[in-house]
């Protein structure tokens, strides 16, 4: 994707373009992308700007050989490192190099995707994806060679927080003593998990939510229908990734599934309701990880829609047919006294899914918490 086509991020684009214009590109750059705002697409677009042979006004021309290869993610001087693990095809010693063809297809298909979607794409949902020492050994071997087409070499590392401790220590030396004409662009969802020594050696830029009209304009360029665009923008909350996930994922049935859980929680202390709640939890754990994350994001949106209804702001809601009536019954139980707790708990639940926590324990604990704060009425 071309750098300028990433929705929003005006300040970051200006900073990066100015660095390129003044030939003051940091040897290590960290893009903080907490919610699929477009960090990976921005990193690849910026790498293309740097490699372009006919760079004008700090923007890639899109037509030279460098641009063509960068667009296909096949430029020999553009290297990728990302979390992987063994699967049915790669049975041992998995590295980014083994999954590079899959990664290219994945990014071209889902430029604003998250880790859960990637894990599902390469069938490692039940494992923990990591960036290992083997990844860095292979990378350093490539970086030791002379650049093929360009005068510089660029490394895009996606989700560096998934480096093992030894890998983190290994890359630190390279960041401390950068190789000539070699640049690292790190794209992180949770930079707080990186070693402090790594954070101190990179230039940090934090991506911000894009405006709804910017997301809408992007969705228009990919041919999204008007009605779907409006719904997706309402769901996005500044994240292009969220908007695209809304369009691609089937959320039908999520609301009824969620309401069923809340009913079990509300009556959890009555006879048989604990066993019913546990039955619901068992059903949740059978969902794919991608579906679990989608459900968690969906619940946060539903909580917010209830707040709009409480304040008679139904024009701000983005609900499917039949959903409004159900939420009008739920909204009295979700109000200004407990909405912060609801939102915090459901965001934490998504974090637990991402981190491969024991979901049966996490959900049972949350069920008892919900039983308590769902009874707080305004």
N, C-alpha and C positions, 0 to 999 in steps of 0.2 A: 504494500500500500504506500502511495506517495505521502510524504510527511504532511503536506498541507491539507490532505483529505481527512485526517483524524479530527473528529468533531471537538470543538472547544480547545482548551489548553493554550490560549493565546499567549499568556505570559511566558510559559515554558518554551513555546516555539520561537518567540522573540529572543529569549536568552540563548537558546541553542544556535539560532541563525546568526546572532551577533558574535558568538564564539567562533563560528565557522568563518565569518567575514573577517574577523580580526586575527584569524589563525591562532587562536588561543583555546584550542579544544582540550579539555581536561583528559588526562590519560585514563581516569576512571570516573565514570558517571553513574549515579544511582537514581533511577526513576522510581519513586514511591507511588505505587498504584493499588490502593487498598480495596477498590471495588470495581475492577474491570472497566476503568475509565479510558483505557486504550494505551497502556504503557508499552506493551510488546509491539503493537503496530507503530507507535511513535518511535521506539528504538530502531526498528527495522527501517522506517522511513528516514530517520536521521542518518543511519548508516549508509543508505542509498545516496543521500545528499553529499556525504563525505566522499563516496566512491565515484560519483558522477564525473564524467570527463568534460561535460559542457555545463557545469554548474553556473547558473545565472541567478543573481539576487538570492544566493544561498538556498536555491531550490533545485532539485534534480530535474533534468530535462525530460526524463522518461522515455527517451528514444535511443540513447547511445548503448553500446554493448554492455557497459557497466550497469546501466539502469535495467536493461533487459534481464541480465543475470541476477541482479539484486531482487527484482520483482518476482522472479521464479525461486528466490532463496537459494540460488546455485552459484553465486559469485565465489570464486576460489579463495578470495581474501576476506570473505565474511564467514565467520565461524559461529556455531551455535552450541550452547551447553544448557541442558535442561534436566529436570528430574526424571529418572526411569527406574525400572526394576525388571526382574525376569518375568517372562510370560510363556505362553505355549510355544512360541517360536524361538525366543531367546531364553535358553534354559539356565545359563550361568554367565557370570562376568558381564552383566549388561552395562552398556555405556551409551552416551548420547549418539555416538557414531553409528551404533547398531539401529537406532530408531530415527536416523536423520530423514530417510525418505518419508516415513510416516509423519514426522514433525512438519516437513514442508507441506504435505497435503493438508494436515490439520490446520496449520496457521493460515494457509490460503483459503481454507473453508471457514475457519472461525478466528478471524484476526483479533477479536475482543474476548476470547474465551478465558475460562479459569482453569485451575488445576484439576478440579473434579471432572470436567469434561475431557481433559487430556488423559487422565487416568482411565476413564471409561473407554476412550478412543484406542488405547493400546492394551486394554484388558489387564490393568493392574489395580483395579478398584479395591481389592481386599489386601493390597500390600502398600507399603509406604515408599513412595517415590523418593529417590535421593540423588544427589550429585556426589559421586564418589571420587576417590583418589585416582581411579582408573580413568575417569573422565578428564581430569586435569593432566595426567601423564600423556594421554593422547593429544590433548590440546597443546601442551607445551612442545610436543614433538612437531606439530604443524607450525607453531609460531617460530620455531627455531629455523625454519626454512625461509628463503627469500620470498617476498610477495610475488604473486604470479602475474597479475594484470595491473595492479595499482602500485602506488608507492607506500601504501599503508595497509595494515591488517587490523580488522575490527572483530571483537568478540562480543556477541550478545548473549548474556547469561540470564536466562529466565528462571525466576524463583531461587535466588542464591541462598535464601534462608533454609533451603532443603539440603545444603551441603552438610556432610558429616563433619564433626569437630576437627578431624585430621585434615580433611579437605580444606576447611576454612583456614587452618594454619598454613596450609601449603600455598594457597593463593595469596595470602598476606604478603609473602616475600616478593611476589611479582608486583603487587600493588605498591610496595615500598620502594622497589627498584624497577621501575617500568622499562620494558623493552622499547627500543627506538621505533618510532612510527607504529606503535601498537596501542590500540585503544579498547578499553573495556566499557560496555554499557550494561549495567545490571538493572534488572526490572524486578522489583520486590513487592509482594503483597503485605508482608509483615517484617519490615526492616528492623524492628526491635529485637528480632530473633538472631540477627547477625552479630558477629563478634564486634565489640566496641572498637577494637583496633582496625577493623575493616571500615567501619562507619567513619572513622577519623581520617581515612585516606581516599575518600571519594567526594565528589561534588554532588550534593543531594538536591533533587528537585521533586517537589510533591505535586502530583496530578490532582486537579480539583474536579468536582462534578461539572459536566457540560450542561448548558442551558437547554431547556426542552425544545426550543426552536432549532437549536443546532443538531440535536438528536433527530428531530423531525426531518430536517433537511437531508441528513445522512440517510435515513430510512427511505426517503423519497428517491435518492440516487440509486438505491438497490431495488426499486420497484415495489415497495410496500404499499398496499391499498390504504386509502385515506382513513377509513374507520379503524383499521388495525394499527395504523401509525398513532392515532390519538390514544388508543388503549395502551400501546407499548410505551409511549412517552410518559403516561401517567404512572406506569409501573416502574419505569427506569430509575427515577430519583437521581438523575444526573449520570447514570452509567449506561453507556452504549451496550455493554455486555449484558446488562439486565434487560434492556429493550429487546435485544436479539434473542435472549433466552426465552423471553415471554412469547416471541413469535414462533420459536422453534419447539418449545416444550409443550406437552399436553398437560394443562393444569386442571382439566375437567375431573371432577370428583374430589379435588383437594378440599374445597369448602365443606362439603358434607363430612369428609374424613376428619377435618379439623373440629367441626362442631360436635361430632360424635365423641371425640376425645374430651372436649370441654364439659360435655354432659356427664361423662364418667368421672371427671375430676370434681365437678360440683357436688356429686353425690358419693364421693369415694369412701366416706365413712359408713355408708349404708351397706346392708347385706349384699354380698356378691359383686359389689361395684369395683372392689380392688381386683378381683379376678377378671372383670370385664376390661378394666384399664390395662391389666397385664396382657390380655388378649389383643387389645389395640396396639400395645407396644410391640408385641410379636409380629403383628401385621406390618408395622412401620419398618422393623428391621429386615423384613423380606424385600423391601424396595431397594432398587439399585442406589448406590451412593449419590449419583447424579440426581435421582428423583428425591432423595432425602434432602439434599441441599436446596433443590427447587421448592420443596415443601416448606422448609424453614424460611426461605425468602418470601414465599407466598403468605405465610402467617404474619410476618412483619407488615406486609402491605395491607392485609385484612384489618389488623389492629389500627392502622392509620385511617383506613376508610371508616371504621366505626367512630373515630374521633370526629371526622368531618360530619358524619350524620348527627352526632351529639350537638354540634354547633350549627346545625341547619345549613351546612355547606355542601349539600348534595351535588352541586355543580362541579365540585372538585373531585368527586369520586369517579372511578373508572371501573364500573362493575358490569359483569355479563348479565343477560336477562335472567331474572329469578333470584339473583344474589342480593339485591337491595332489600327485599322483604325479609330474607333470613338475617341480614346484618342489622336491620332495624330492631329485631328481637334481641340480638346479642349486644348492641351498643350500650344499653343502660349498665351493663356489667363491666364495660371498658370505658373508663372516664379519666378525668384529669388527676384523680387521686391514685390511679394504679397503672396508667398507660406506660409510664417510664419503666416500671418493673416488668411489665409484659414485654416491652420492646427489648430491654436488656437481656431478659431470660431467653427469648427466641433467637437473638443474635448470638448469644453464647452457645445455644444448641447447635447452630450452624457451625460454629467454631469447633465444637466437639466432634461433629460429623467429619469435618475437614481433617481433624487430628486423629481420626480412627479410635476415638474413645469407645468404651463399652456403652453402647446406646441404651441397653436395657436398664442399666443402673442410672444413667443420666436422665432418661425419660421418666422413670419411676419417681426419682427425686423431684423432678420438675412437676410431675402430676400432683404431688402433695403440696408443692408451693402454690400451684395454680388454685388448688382447692381453698387455699387461704385467701389469696388476694383477689380472686374473682368475686368474692362476697363483699368487697368494699364498694359500696354504692355512693354516688355523689349526693 
